Amino acid sequence: MEASMSTAGEELLKSFDRLPEPERHHVASEILRRTFVPTNQLDDVEMAALYAEFAEADRKLAEEGIGDYKRGLASEDAE
């Protein structure tokens, strides 16, 4: 069985070598893309937890920003 896989691999490499350069580049890029695509995807529970975490941080930043904005307006009104 291993000999047939080796032969099949050799035939695949030979056919790859016969491709025009742009097609070889495309095939190689696709192989790399599929090989290194992350397989650890977040499930819905993890996504919800991350969303909640970032939503709280965003809310705090927005509140701080509103405070700075109000102080700026008050400063301009005082001038």
C-alpha positions, -999 to +999 in steps of 0.1 A: +000+000+000+028+024+009+044+018-025+012+028-043+009+060-022+045+068-031+038+063-068+007+083-066+026+111-048+053+110-075+027+112-102+010+141-085+044+160-083+051+153-119+017+166-130+023+197-108+056+203-124+039+203-159+015+231-149+021+266-162+037+289-136+005+308-128-014+276-122+014+262-101+013+293-080-025+291-076-024+254-066+004+260-041-014+290-026-045+270-022-027+241-006-011+265+019-044+282+026-062+250+033-033+236+053-029+266+077-066+276+081-074+277+118-095+247+128-103+259+163-135+279+158-154+294+187-188+280+195-218+301+202-213+301+240-177+314+236-188+340+211-215+352+235-190+355+264-165+374+243-193+397+230-204+404+265-169+411+277-162+436+249-196+452+251-189+461+288-155+475+279-171+495+250-198+508+273-172+520+299-151+537+272-183+554+258-192+567+293-157+581+298-158+597+264-192+613+271-177+628+304-148+642+285-171+657+259-193+673+285-163+688+302-151+702+269-185+717+262-186+733+297-151+747+291-161+762+258-193+777+273-172+793+301-150+811+276 
